[in-house]
Amino acid sequence: MMSEPNARAIACRVIHATESEGAFADELLARELTDSSLSNADTKLATVITYGTLARRLSIDDQLRHHVKRGLRSVDPYILDVLRMSAFQLLYLDRVPAYAVVDAGVELVKASRPKAAGFANAVLRRLADQGAAATPEGDTEPALAIRHSHPRWLVHQWVAELGSKDAVALMQADNEPNPTALRALIDRERAIQILEERGCQATPSSLAPAALRVRVASGCDGVAVPQSEASQLVCLMLSPRPGDSILDACAAPGGKSAYLATLACDDGRVLAVDPSPRAGQRIRERMKAAGVTNVEIEERRLQELPRGRTFDRVLVDAPCSGLGTLRQHPEIRWRRSEADIEALARSQAELLSSAAAFVKPGGTLVYSTCTIARKENDDVVDGFLEASADFREDIAYEPSDAVAAVLDERGRLRTFPHVHDTDGFFAARLVRT
């Protein structure tokens, strides 16, 4: 029993830093786990608690409010995070005895806020003894928000854009663990064989030809690199040919640039552009891991590139709300707002217009995001096409079977967590006439 509180302590630190300091859970948890000596079982426990607590925060708070008479806003933020992660275990996990969850939560509070240990003990014991209270019923947006733990504005948006049935399925999928996907750097079957020899169980993905899935991404050096299936499909939609010149306009952290460089072969060239902090370092690390050398890196804004240089292929993987990645980044749902979507759509439209100037006549431009929001996707592309007489949607190319399987009736790529079990991505392929 001594190891589990260590897993919970790590989860608690990550949850609290994510909620109170604006940290990103995946990056912080990865660092914590790398620096720890947890067993595989405890690593999994810390991961499940962290992501589950952050994802189901609204549902958890709806349960905790029955046991905190003075209201959750009155509770110290650290203590509230301990209560949330303990409540997640009591309500959603069934392999750990309730008394162990309560005791571990009380110990975490006692170590930091000893005077509040009695309060935490009382709240958690009441929850453990009484179990889950009834949740709001019906298909109203407030009820759906609480049951599926999504902000009400996002429930409204997804019901309007997808319909109630798909919106509910999407929210349910958002609360499930995110599968770990890799891109094989060698023949996929050989990569799977090598990984299994290293003790890492791997299976081929049905979504992308180079993709495979693993339980843990460790031990894949030289054989595979992390990259979601949806991200790989976007690269395939650009369909680089050997020798192509390619511009990746928003390249960090570099996964797509590395794959595009591989698809363009050694005689192709990729220019990876990104102004974000440490972009160059992150991209170089990805290139080294993927074993590619035909990538040039520019740490500046796209608009600062010399005019007159053009490319056969241009990818604009635009900064977006990330609402298609809520399994991987559960905290994003609580940080975004409708106003954010409007502002992002405006900057995306400007970025797409700027990138278009670097496309050769007859060249290909792919606009993509990792969100499901229509305003950031279809509306941006449609607005660009209306304003750009020298571009049209490219419907004449022959997509690969993998890409064709996720195209809608307009030829635009769409993936959804509840449909394809991968991140929610969008992409449109345009051609300069």
Order of alpha helices (4+ residues) and beta strands (2+ residues): alpha-alpha-alpha-alpha-alpha-alpha-alpha-alpha-alpha-alpha-beta-alpha-beta-beta-beta-alpha-beta-alpha-beta-alpha-beta-beta-alpha-alpha-beta-alpha-beta-alpha-beta-alpha-beta
